[in-house]
Amino acid sequence: MSVRVDGKKSDGVPEGTKRLSRLARIVRGPKPENVPAVVGTVAALIGLVDILAGVVPRFRWSKVHSLAEVLPGSVTQLAAAGSIIVGVLLLMLAHGLKRAKQRAWLAAVVLLPIGAAAQLVYRHSYIGAILSLLLFIYLVWHKSSFYALPDPRSRWKVAANFVLMGAFSFGLGWVIVGSHPDQMIGDPPVIEQIEHVIWGLFGFEGSIRYTEHVDYTVGYSLGALGLLTVATTAYLAFMPAYPAAVLTEEDEDKLRELLAKHGARDSLGHFALRRDKSVVFSPSGKAAVSYRVVSGVMLASGDPIGDVEAWPGAIEKFMELAKRHSWTPAVAGCSETGGEVWTRETGLDALEMGDEAIVEVADFSLTGRSMRNVRQMVKRIERNGYSTKVRRVGDLTPEELEAVQKAANAWRDTEDERGFSMALGRIGDPKDLDAIIATAHKDPEEGEDCPFGDLRAMQHYVPWGPDGSSLELMRRDRSADPGMNELLIVAFLQAAPELKIKRLSLNFAFFRSALERGGKLGAGPVVRIQRSVLVFLSRWFQIESLYKFNEKFRPRWEPRFVVFPNSRDLPRIGFAMMQAEGFLELPRLLRRRPAPPKDVLEDADEQVSAAEVTRAA
């Protein structure tokens, strides 16, 4: 109950009690979950002040430098090189502290007492030493807030650190060389300053000379920056490597048991068997979530596998693992039911990312005006002498299967595999004999070079429960007639009743609803702008063409969602999804390429998702 006192509203709590409550909150500090962010921000600010104190001469007698002298990690004005290096290290540690990394916490705990001792020995600064020790005690007290394990080592991180740190050191070194114009002898040109910086980073003396003791300050600063670049790169290169995501044989067998019982729930379920994914199981073992970590994002695909009632247990294990490593949890391509469970159990948010095209075999027919274009294309190709075969993988002879594998590899239009959420990454595995392969054949004409005989195109379909299939891969000879993909999909749908297939999942159509609404008469300006942006992006990512290709077969559309923690995480998650699907690729020398398990067939890395080749349709 509130009352008014002197025209102001009061809740009846004495003002003195309120002041004590505010003071208690200040003394208690931030909430445990906010400690890493606060410490990381403070470390970054201290690092910037230390760098400025070491680089800009006038800051050594200004109020800013007076503040820097009492901050943890600061050094005297004569130890400018040390101030710069400490500042750089604090900036590098700030991100790890914000992510609650154990090693960043350990580094800070080790460095703070050293900084306190240095301030007592060199500057006799009791205030700075006390603040350093107080921060040390604060970090030790909040040790439990820094729980995250280190990220896996990769060549990308090593190379990126060397390039970025080298560029940063060069830029900062150039600033250091030019920050003492009054003590610089002569007026050296820019090229001479650059040479001086480069020589200094390698530990050699350059050609520029200074008065007084500035030579030593600049020389020590440049040498320390070069040493820091080498030391941090070496640390990343030789730190322990953690195993890459690999699906073990035991995990795969458990997933297959769950798919045998519950695989009909999700058309993406079979793709959890990709052997470059990891998996977490619920405590009961009745549900599982498969995932891959990409650029710090723990990315799951599709719905959890198994009994819906056991999904919360698997999701809880997934979130615990993400928290332990300080990874950003996300789900790509889950169904509406899966999205509801994820958001209810985790508090995450969901956004529609597109629609999945599903064709009911019983409803499919080439008759009618709506199927006219597909019907004419198929008839034309058949008149040109093409024939099709649709069979289970187990029904192919070893020679036929080998020919299909070699052709699929030769017809791939990218160097490496694409796909994550709707790609299996292999053909002809002994455990996937119930998959289906559709092939197109035509006898070569005289003088025509056809290394695979009459084989001109192929498609690979993986199981979706006992009576469904999901299109996984499409490949064709570039010299074959256009329309091979349409021909083989129609052939599959016509052969589906004999194979006891009742439904077919084609591909995702990203942002399909926006494309469809924006193209209709009377669409509003916002929707039209959305469609224009998507059409523009289709020049690189084939968003519109994939939608139009799927629409040819008159499917029903099932919405698919992306689940994410916060809106600010969406750009990072989108970047990770594009990396996982293969649309953004790192330079080959920077890619991490773990050795596959021994039981993976040699052609395991030679497949590609259906979305890749659909681009050419």
C-alpha positions as CSV (number, residue, x, y, z in Angstrom):
1,M,0.0,0.0,0.0
2,S,1.4,3.4,-0.9
3,V,0.5,6.8,0.5
4,R,1.3,10.4,-0.5
5,V,3.6,12.5,1.6
6,D,4.0,16.2,0.6
7,G,2.4,15.5,-2.8
8,K,4.8,12.6,-3.5
9,K,4.0,8.9,-3.6
10,S,5.5,6.7,-0.8
11,D,5.5,3.0,-0.3
12,G,5.7,3.3,3.5
13,V,9.4,2.2,3.7
14,P,11.6,4.6,5.7
15,E,14.1,6.5,3.6
16,G,16.9,5.4,5.9
17,T,16.1,1.7,5.2
18,K,16.1,2.4,1.4
19,R,19.6,4.0,1.7
20,L,20.9,1.0,3.6
21,S,19.4,-1.3,1.0
22,R,21.1,0.5,-1.8
23,L,24.4,0.5,0.1
24,A,24.1,-3.2,0.7
25,R,23.6,-3.8,-3.1
26,I,26.6,-1.7,-3.9
27,V,28.8,-3.6,-1.3
28,R,27.5,-7.0,-2.4
29,G,28.4,-6.2,-6.0
30,P,26.8,-7.4,-9.2
31,K,24.9,-10.7,-9.5
32,P,27.0,-13.8,-10.0
33,E,25.9,-14.2,-13.6
34,N,26.9,-10.5,-14.3
35,V,30.4,-10.8,-12.7
36,P,32.2,-11.9,-15.9
37,A,30.8,-9.1,-18.0
38,V,31.7,-6.5,-15.4
39,V,35.2,-7.8,-14.8
40,G,35.8,-8.0,-18.6
41,T,34.6,-4.5,-19.2
42,V,36.8,-3.1,-16.3
43,A,39.8,-5.1,-17.7
44,A,39.3,-3.6,-21.2
45,L,39.1,0.0,-19.8
46,I,42.3,-0.5,-17.7
47,G,44.0,-1.9,-20.7
48,L,43.2,1.2,-22.8
49,V,44.4,3.5,-20.1
50,D,47.6,1.6,-19.7
51,I,48.2,1.7,-23.5
52,L,47.6,5.5,-23.6
53,A,49.8,6.0,-20.6
54,G,52.7,4.2,-22.3
55,V,52.2,5.7,-25.8
56,V,51.1,9.3,-25.4
57,P,53.8,11.3,-23.5
58,R,51.6,14.0,-22.1
59,F,49.5,11.4,-20.4
60,R,52.4,10.6,-18.0
61,W,51.9,14.0,-16.3
62,S,48.1,14.3,-16.8
63,K,45.2,13.4,-14.6
64,V,44.6,10.3,-16.8
65,H,48.0,9.0,-16.0
66,S,47.5,9.7,-12.3
67,L,44.5,7.5,-12.5
68,A,46.4,4.8,-14.5
69,E,49.0,4.7,-11.7
70,V,46.5,3.3,-9.2
71,L,44.8,0.8,-11.5
72,P,45.8,-2.9,-11.5
73,G,48.5,-3.7,-14.0
74,S,49.8,-0.1,-14.5
75,V,53.5,0.6,-14.4
76,T,55.7,3.6,-14.0
77,Q,56.2,6.2,-16.7
78,L,59.7,4.9,-17.2
79,A,58.4,1.4,-18.0
80,A,56.4,2.5,-21.0
81,A,57.0,-0.8,-22.7
82,G,55.6,-2.7,-19.8
83,S,52.6,-0.4,-19.6
84,I,51.8,-1.0,-23.3
85,I,52.2,-4.8,-23.0
86,V,50.1,-5.1,-19.8
87,G,47.4,-3.0,-21.6
88,V,47.4,-5.2,-24.6
89,L,47.3,-8.4,-22.5
90,L,44.3,-7.0,-20.5
91,L,42.5,-6.2,-23.7
92,M,43.2,-9.8,-24.9
93,L,42.0,-11.2,-21.6
94,A,38.8,-9.1,-21.5
95,H,36.9,-11.2,-24.0
96,G,37.8,-14.4,-22.2
97,L,36.7,-12.9,-18.9
98,K,33.4,-11.8,-20.3
99,R,32.9,-15.4,-21.5
100,A,33.7,-16.7,-18.0
101,K,36.7,-18.6,-19.3
102,Q,38.6,-20.5,-16.6
103,R,42.0,-19.8,-18.2
104,A,41.3,-16.0,-18.4
105,W,40.4,-16.1,-14.7
106,L,43.6,-18.0,-13.9
107,A,45.7,-15.5,-15.9
108,A,44.2,-12.6,-14.1
109,V,44.7,-14.2,-10.7
110,V,48.3,-14.9,-11.5
111,L,49.0,-11.4,-12.9
112,L,47.4,-9.3,-10.2
113,P,49.8,-10.2,-7.4
114,I,52.7,-9.7,-9.7
115,G,51.4,-6.3,-10.6
116,A,51.0,-5.5,-7.0
117,A,54.5,-6.5,-6.2
118,A,55.8,-4.5,-9.2
119,Q,54.0,-1.4,-8.0
120,L,55.5,-1.7,-4.5
121,V,59.1,-2.3,-5.8
122,Y,59.2,0.2,-8.6
123,R,56.7,2.9,-7.8
124,H,56.1,2.4,-4.0
125,S,52.4,2.8,-4.8
126,Y,50.6,1.3,-1.9
127,I,47.2,2.4,-3.3
128,G,47.8,0.6,-6.6
129,A,49.0,-2.5,-4.8
130,I,46.0,-2.6,-2.5
131,L,43.6,-2.2,-5.4
132,S,45.4,-5.0,-7.2
133,L,45.1,-7.3,-4.2
134,L,41.4,-6.3,-3.7
135,L,40.7,-7.2,-7.3
136,F,42.6,-10.4,-6.8
137,I,40.5,-11.3,-3.7
138,Y,37.3,-10.4,-5.6
139,L,38.2,-12.8,-8.4
140,V,39.1,-15.6,-6.0
141,W,35.8,-15.0,-4.1
142,H,33.9,-15.2,-7.4
143,K,35.8,-18.2,-8.8
144,S,32.6,-20.1,-9.4
145,S,31.5,-17.4,-11.9
146,F,34.4,-18.4,-14.2
147,Y,33.5,-21.9,-15.2
148,A,33.8,-22.1,-19.0
149,L,36.3,-24.5,-20.5
150,P,38.7,-23.4,-23.3
151,D,37.6,-23.5,-26.9
152,P,39.2,-26.1,-29.2
153,R,42.5,-25.2,-30.8
154,S,42.4,-24.6,-34.5
155,R,44.8,-23.4,-37.2
156,W,42.3,-20.7,-37.9
157,K,42.8,-19.2,-34.5
158,V,46.6,-19.5,-34.7
159,A,46.8,-17.8,-38.1
160,A,44.2,-15.2,-37.2
161,N,46.1,-14.2,-34.0
162,F,49.4,-13.9,-35.9
163,V,47.9,-11.7,-38.7
164,L,45.6,-9.6,-36.5
165,M,48.1,-9.2,-33.6
166,G,50.9,-8.5,-36.1
167,A,48.8,-5.8,-37.7
168,F,47.9,-4.3,-34.4
169,S,51.5,-4.4,-33.2
170,F,52.6,-2.7,-36.4
171,G,50.0,0.0,-36.1
172,L,50.6,0.7,-32.4
173,G,54.4,0.6,-33.1
174,W,54.0,3.3,-35.7
175,V,52.1,5.4,-33.2
176,I,54.9,4.9,-30.7
177,V,57.6,5.9,-33.2
178,G,55.8,9.1,-34.0
179,S,54.6,10.0,-30.5
180,H,57.9,11.7,-29.6
181,P,58.4,14.4,-32.2
182,D,60.2,16.8,-29.9
183,Q,62.9,14.2,-29.1
184,M,63.2,12.9,-32.7
185,I,66.4,13.9,-34.4
186,G,65.6,15.2,-37.8
187,D,62.4,14.7,-39.8
188,P,62.5,11.1,-41.1
189,P,60.0,10.3,-43.9
190,V,57.1,7.9,-43.6
191,I,59.0,5.0,-45.3
192,E,61.9,5.4,-42.8
193,Q,59.4,5.3,-39.9
194,I,57.8,2.1,-41.3
195,E,61.2,0.5,-41.6
196,H,62.1,1.5,-38.1
197,V,58.9,-0.1,-36.8
198,I,59.5,-3.4,-38.7
199,W,63.1,-3.7,-37.5
200,G,62.0,-2.9,-34.0
201,L,59.3,-5.6,-34.0
202,F,62.0,-8.1,-34.9
203,G,64.2,-6.8,-32.0
204,F,66.7,-4.8,-34.1
205,E,67.6,-1.1,-33.9
206,G,66.2,1.1,-36.7
207,S,67.7,4.2,-38.3
208,I,65.7,6.8,-36.4
209,R,67.4,8.5,-33.4
210,Y,65.9,10.3,-30.4
211,T,67.4,12.5,-27.7
212,E,67.6,11.6,-24.0
213,H,66.4,8.1,-23.2
214,V,63.5,7.9,-25.7
215,D,65.6,5.5,-27.8
216,Y,65.3,2.9,-25.1
217,T,61.6,3.5,-24.5
218,V,60.7,3.1,-28.2
219,G,63.1,0.2,-28.7
220,Y,61.8,-1.7,-25.7
221,S,58.2,-1.0,-26.7
222,L,58.6,-2.3,-30.3
223,G,60.6,-5.3,-29.2
224,A,58.0,-6.2,-26.5
225,L,55.1,-5.9,-29.1
226,G,57.0,-8.2,-31.5
227,L,57.7,-10.7,-28.7
228,L,54.1,-10.6,-27.6
229,T,52.9,-11.4,-31.1
230,V,55.2,-14.4,-31.3
231,A,54.4,-15.6,-27.7
232,T,50.6,-15.4,-28.1
233,T,50.8,-17.2,-31.5
234,A,53.0,-19.9,-30.0
235,Y,50.7,-20.3,-27.1
236,L,47.7,-20.9,-29.3
237,A,49.7,-23.2,-31.6
238,F,51.0,-25.5,-28.8
239,M,48.0,-25.4,-26.4
240,P,46.3,-28.8,-25.9
241,A,44.0,-29.7,-28.8
242,Y,40.6,-31.0,-28.0
243,P,38.9,-33.6,-30.1
244,A,36.7,-32.4,-32.9
245,A,33.0,-33.3,-33.1
246,V,32.9,-37.0,-34.2
247,L,29.9,-39.3,-33.8
248,T,31.2,-42.4,-32.1
249,E,30.0,-45.8,-33.2
250,E,28.2,-46.4,-29.9
251,D,26.4,-43.0,-30.1
252,E,25.4,-43.8,-33.7
253,D,23.9,-47.1,-32.7
254,K,21.9,-45.4,-29.9
255,L,20.6,-42.8,-32.4
256,R,19.6,-45.5,-34.9
257,E,17.6,-47.2,-32.1
258,L,15.8,-43.9,-31.3
259,L,15.1,-43.2,-35.0
260,A,13.7,-46.7,-35.5
261,K,11.1,-45.9,-32.8
262,H,10.5,-42.2,-33.3
263,G,12.1,-41.3,-36.7
264,A,8.8,-40.5,-38.3
265,R,8.4,-37.3,-36.2
266,D,11.0,-35.3,-38.0
267,S,12.2,-35.4,-41.6
268,L,15.6,-34.2,-40.5
269,G,16.1,-36.9,-37.9
270,H,18.3,-39.1,-40.1
271,F,20.8,-36.2,-40.6
272,A,21.7,-36.5,-36.9
273,L,23.8,-39.4,-38.1
274,R,26.3,-37.2,-39.8
275,R,29.7,-38.3,-38.4
276,D,31.0,-34.8,-38.0
277,K,28.4,-34.0,-35.3
278,S,28.4,-34.7,-31.6
279,V,25.4,-35.8,-29.5
280,V,24.1,-35.4,-26.0
281,F,21.5,-37.8,-24.6
282,S,18.8,-37.3,-21.9
283,P,19.4,-39.0,-18.6
284,S,16.9,-41.7,-19.5
285,G,18.6,-42.3,-22.9
286,K,15.2,-41.9,-24.6
287,A,16.0,-38.6,-26.4
288,A,19.1,-36.9,-27.9
289,V,20.2,-33.7,-29.4
290,S,22.9,-33.7,-32.1
291,Y,25.0,-30.6,-32.6
292,R,28.2,-29.1,-34.0
293,V,30.2,-26.1,-32.5
294,V,30.9,-23.5,-35.2
295,S,32.6,-20.1,-34.3
296,G,31.6,-20.4,-30.7
297,V,28.0,-21.3,-31.5
298,M,26.7,-24.7,-30.3
299,L,24.4,-25.4,-33.3
300,A,21.8,-28.1,-33.2
301,S,19.7,-29.0,-36.2
302,G,16.1,-30.2,-36.4
303,D,14.1,-31.5,-33.5
304,P,15.6,-33.6,-30.7
305,I,15.6,-37.3,-31.5
306,G,13.5,-39.7,-29.6
307,D,10.4,-39.6,-27.3
308,V,8.9,-36.2,-27.0
309,E,8.4,-36.6,-23.2
310,A,12.2,-37.1,-22.9
311,W,13.1,-34.1,-25.0
312,P,13.4,-31.7,-22.0
313,G,16.1,-33.9,-20.4
314,A,18.2,-33.9,-23.6
315,I,17.7,-30.1,-24.0
316,E,18.8,-29.6,-20.4
317,K,22.0,-31.5,-21.1
318,F,22.6,-29.5,-24.2
319,M,22.2,-26.2,-22.4
320,E,24.4,-27.3,-19.5
321,L,27.2,-28.2,-22.0
322,A,26.8,-24.9,-23.8
323,K,27.0,-23.0,-20.5
324,R,30.1,-25.0,-19.4
325,H,32.0,-24.0,-22.5
326,S,30.4,-20.5,-22.8
327,W,29.1,-21.4,-26.2
328,T,26.0,-19.6,-27.7
329,P,23.2,-22.2,-27.9
330,A,21.1,-22.2,-31.1
331,V,18.9,-24.5,-33.1
332,A,18.5,-24.4,-36.9
333,G,15.5,-25.8,-38.7
334,C,13.4,-27.1,-35.8
335,S,9.6,-27.7,-36.3
336,E,6.9,-25.8,-34.7
337,T,6.5,-28.5,-32.0
338,G,10.3,-28.5,-31.5
339,G,10.4,-24.8,-31.2
340,E,7.7,-24.7,-28.6
341,V,9.6,-27.3,-26.5
342,W,12.9,-25.5,-26.8
343,T,11.5,-22.0,-25.9
344,R,9.5,-23.4,-23.0
345,E,12.3,-25.4,-21.5
346,T,15.2,-22.9,-22.0
347,G,13.6,-19.4,-22.2
348,L,15.2,-18.9,-25.7
349,D,13.4,-17.1,-28.5
350,A,12.3,-18.5,-31.9
351,L,12.1,-16.9,-35.4
352,E,10.7,-18.5,-38.5
353,M,13.5,-19.1,-40.9
354,G,11.6,-20.6,-43.8
355,D,9.5,-23.6,-44.9
356,E,10.1,-27.2,-45.7
357,A,8.6,-28.5,-48.9
358,I,6.8,-31.9,-48.3
359,V,5.1,-33.8,-51.1
360,E,2.4,-36.4,-50.3
361,V,2.9,-39.3,-52.8
362,A,-0.8,-40.1,-52.9
363,D,-1.6,-36.6,-54.0
364,F,1.1,-36.2,-56.6
365,S,0.2,-36.2,-60.2
366,L,1.6,-34.8,-63.5
367,T,-1.9,-34.0,-64.8
368,G,-3.4,-30.6,-64.5
369,R,-2.5,-27.1,-65.6
370,S,-0.3,-26.4,-62.5
371,M,2.0,-29.3,-63.5
372,R,2.2,-28.4,-67.1
373,N,5.8,-27.1,-67.1
374,V,7.1,-30.1,-65.2
375,R,5.2,-32.5,-67.4
376,Q,6.5,-30.9,-70.6
377,M,10.1,-30.9,-69.3
378,V,9.9,-34.6,-68.3
379,K,8.4,-35.7,-71.6
380,R,11.0,-33.7,-73.6
381,I,13.9,-35.3,-71.7
382,E,12.4,-38.8,-72.1
383,R,12.1,-38.2,-75.9
384,N,15.8,-37.3,-75.9
385,G,16.6,-40.9,-74.9
386,Y,16.9,-40.6,-71.1
387,S,15.7,-43.4,-68.8
388,T,15.5,-43.6,-64.9
389,K,16.0,-46.2,-62.2
390,V,14.9,-45.9,-58.6
391,R,16.3,-48.5,-56.2
392,R,17.3,-49.1,-52.6
393,V,21.1,-48.7,-52.0
394,G,21.1,-52.4,-50.9
395,D,19.8,-53.4,-54.3
396,L,22.6,-51.9,-56.3
397,T,25.5,-54.1,-57.3
398,P,28.9,-53.2,-56.0
399,E,29.9,-52.0,-59.4
400,E,26.9,-49.8,-59.8
401,L,27.4,-48.3,-56.3
402,E,31.0,-47.6,-57.1
403,A,30.1,-45.9,-60.3
404,V,27.5,-43.7,-58.6
405,Q,30.0,-42.7,-55.8
406,K,32.7,-41.8,-58.4
407,A,30.2,-39.9,-60.5
408,A,28.9,-38.0,-57.5
409,N,32.4,-37.0,-56.6
410,A,33.3,-35.9,-60.1
411,W,30.1,-33.9,-60.6
412,R,30.6,-31.9,-57.4
413,D,30.9,-28.2,-58.2
414,T,32.7,-27.3,-54.9
415,E,36.0,-28.5,-53.5
416,D,34.4,-29.4,-50.1
417,E,31.2,-30.7,-48.8
418,R,28.3,-28.4,-48.2
419,G,25.4,-29.0,-45.8
420,F,24.6,-29.5,-42.2
421,S,20.9,-29.6,-41.4
422,M,19.8,-31.6,-44.6
423,A,22.9,-33.4,-45.7
424,L,24.2,-36.9,-44.6
425,G,27.7,-36.6,-46.2
426,R,28.0,-40.2,-47.5
427,I,26.6,-42.6,-50.0
428,G,26.6,-46.4,-49.8
429,D,27.4,-46.9,-46.1
430,P,26.7,-50.4,-45.0
431,K,24.4,-49.0,-42.3
432,D,22.4,-46.9,-44.8
433,L,21.3,-49.7,-47.2
434,D,17.6,-48.6,-46.8
435,A,18.4,-45.3,-48.5
436,I,17.2,-44.8,-52.0
437,I,19.2,-43.8,-55.1
438,A,17.6,-42.5,-58.3
439,T,19.7,-42.4,-61.5
440,A,19.2,-41.0,-65.0
441,H,20.8,-42.9,-67.9
442,K,21.4,-42.2,-71.6
443,D,23.7,-43.9,-74.1
444,P,26.5,-41.6,-75.1
445,E,26.6,-40.4,-78.7
446,E,29.5,-41.1,-81.0
447,G,32.6,-39.2,-79.9
448,E,31.0,-38.0,-76.7
449,D,33.3,-38.3,-73.6
450,C,31.3,-40.0,-70.8
451,P,33.6,-41.5,-68.2
452,F,30.7,-43.0,-66.3
453,G,29.1,-44.8,-69.2
454,D,25.4,-44.0,-69.6
455,L,25.0,-42.5,-66.1
456,R,24.1,-38.8,-66.4
457,A,22.5,-37.8,-63.0
458,M,21.8,-39.2,-59.6
459,Q,19.9,-38.3,-56.4
460,H,20.2,-39.7,-52.9
461,Y,17.2,-40.0,-50.5
462,V,17.6,-40.9,-46.8
463,P,14.8,-42.5,-44.6
464,W,12.2,-40.5,-42.8
465,G,10.7,-43.0,-40.5
466,P,9.3,-46.3,-42.0
467,D,7.3,-44.6,-44.9
468,G,9.0,-41.4,-45.7
469,S,12.1,-40.1,-47.5
470,S,14.2,-36.9,-47.4
471,L,16.0,-35.6,-50.4
472,E,19.7,-35.4,-49.4
473,L,21.8,-35.1,-52.5
474,M,21.4,-34.1,-56.2
475,R,24.2,-34.4,-58.8
476,R,24.3,-34.3,-62.6
477,D,26.7,-34.3,-65.5
478,R,27.0,-30.7,-66.6
479,S,26.8,-31.8,-70.2
480,A,23.4,-33.5,-69.7
481,D,20.2,-31.9,-70.7
482,P,18.6,-29.3,-68.3
483,G,15.9,-30.7,-66.1
484,M,17.7,-33.8,-64.7
485,N,16.6,-32.9,-61.2
486,E,13.0,-32.6,-62.1
487,L,13.1,-35.8,-64.1
488,L,14.5,-37.8,-61.1
489,I,12.2,-36.3,-58.5
490,V,9.2,-37.2,-60.7
491,A,10.7,-40.7,-61.2
492,F,11.1,-41.1,-57.4
493,L,7.5,-40.0,-56.7
494,Q,6.2,-42.4,-59.4
495,A,8.2,-45.3,-57.9
496,A,7.4,-44.4,-54.3
497,P,4.3,-46.6,-53.9
498,E,6.2,-49.7,-54.9
499,L,8.9,-48.7,-52.4
500,K,6.2,-48.1,-49.7
501,I,7.1,-44.4,-49.5
502,K,4.1,-42.1,-48.6
503,R,5.8,-38.7,-48.3
504,L,8.8,-36.9,-49.6
505,S,10.7,-34.0,-48.0
506,L,12.4,-31.8,-50.6
507,N,14.4,-28.8,-49.4
508,F,14.1,-25.7,-47.2
509,A,12.9,-22.6,-48.8
510,F,14.4,-19.8,-46.7
511,F,12.0,-16.9,-46.0
512,R,9.5,-18.4,-48.4
513,S,6.5,-16.6,-46.8
514,A,8.2,-13.2,-47.3
515,L,8.9,-14.0,-51.0
516,E,5.4,-15.2,-51.5
517,R,3.6,-12.3,-49.8
518,G,5.9,-9.7,-51.4
519,G,5.0,-10.9,-54.9
520,K,1.3,-10.7,-54.4
521,L,-1.0,-7.9,-55.6
522,G,-1.6,-5.3,-52.9
523,A,1.5,-6.2,-50.8
524,G,2.5,-3.5,-48.5
525,P,5.8,-1.5,-48.8
526,V,7.5,-3.3,-45.9
527,V,6.8,-6.7,-47.4
528,R,7.9,-5.5,-50.8
529,I,11.2,-4.2,-49.4
530,Q,11.8,-7.6,-47.7
531,R,11.2,-9.4,-50.9
532,S,13.5,-7.0,-52.8
533,V,16.3,-7.6,-50.3
534,L,15.8,-11.4,-50.6
535,V,15.8,-11.3,-54.4
536,F,19.0,-9.3,-54.3
537,L,20.7,-11.8,-51.9
538,S,19.6,-14.6,-54.2
539,R,22.4,-13.6,-56.5
540,W,24.7,-15.3,-54.1
541,F,22.6,-17.6,-52.0
542,Q,19.9,-18.7,-54.4
543,I,17.0,-18.1,-52.0
544,E,14.4,-17.3,-54.6
545,S,15.5,-20.1,-57.1
546,L,15.3,-22.7,-54.4
547,Y,11.7,-21.6,-53.5
548,K,10.7,-21.7,-57.2
549,F,12.2,-25.1,-57.7
550,N,10.3,-26.6,-54.8
551,E,7.1,-24.9,-55.7
552,K,7.1,-26.8,-59.1
553,F,5.9,-29.9,-57.3
554,R,3.0,-28.3,-55.4
555,P,4.1,-29.3,-52.0
556,R,2.6,-28.4,-48.6
557,W,4.8,-26.1,-46.7
558,E,5.9,-26.8,-43.1
559,P,7.4,-23.8,-41.2
560,R,10.9,-24.3,-39.7
561,F,12.4,-22.1,-37.0
562,V,15.7,-20.9,-35.6
563,V,16.0,-20.8,-31.8
564,F,18.3,-18.3,-30.3
565,P,19.1,-16.6,-26.9
566,N,18.9,-12.9,-27.8
567,S,18.4,-10.7,-30.9
568,R,21.9,-9.5,-30.6
569,D,23.1,-13.1,-31.1
570,L,21.3,-13.5,-34.5
571,P,24.2,-12.1,-36.7
572,R,26.7,-14.4,-35.0
573,I,24.3,-17.4,-35.2
574,G,23.5,-16.6,-38.9
575,F,27.3,-16.5,-39.6
576,A,27.8,-19.9,-37.9
577,M,24.9,-21.4,-39.8
578,M,26.3,-20.2,-43.1
579,Q,29.6,-21.7,-42.2
580,A,28.1,-25.0,-41.2
581,E,26.1,-25.2,-44.4
582,G,29.2,-24.4,-46.4
583,F,28.1,-21.0,-47.9
584,L,31.0,-19.2,-46.2
585,E,34.3,-21.0,-46.3
586,L,37.6,-20.2,-44.7
587,P,40.8,-20.3,-46.8
588,R,41.9,-23.9,-47.1
589,L,45.1,-23.5,-45.1
590,L,43.1,-22.1,-42.1
591,R,40.5,-24.8,-42.0
592,R,40.5,-27.4,-39.3
593,R,40.3,-30.8,-40.8
594,P,40.1,-33.5,-38.2
595,A,40.8,-37.1,-39.1
596,P,37.5,-39.1,-39.6
597,P,36.8,-42.3,-37.7
598,K,38.3,-45.4,-39.2
599,D,34.9,-46.8,-40.1
600,V,34.0,-43.9,-42.3
601,L,34.1,-44.8,-46.0
602,E,36.5,-43.1,-48.2
603,D,33.8,-41.2,-50.0
604,A,32.4,-39.8,-46.7
605,D,33.8,-36.3,-47.5
606,E,32.8,-36.3,-51.1
607,Q,29.0,-35.6,-50.8
608,V,27.1,-32.4,-50.8
609,S,23.7,-31.2,-49.7
610,A,20.7,-31.1,-52.0
611,A,20.5,-27.4,-51.6
612,E,23.9,-26.9,-53.3
613,V,23.0,-28.6,-56.6
614,T,19.4,-27.2,-56.6
615,R,21.0,-23.9,-57.2
616,A,21.7,-25.0,-60.8
617,A,18.2,-26.2,-61.4
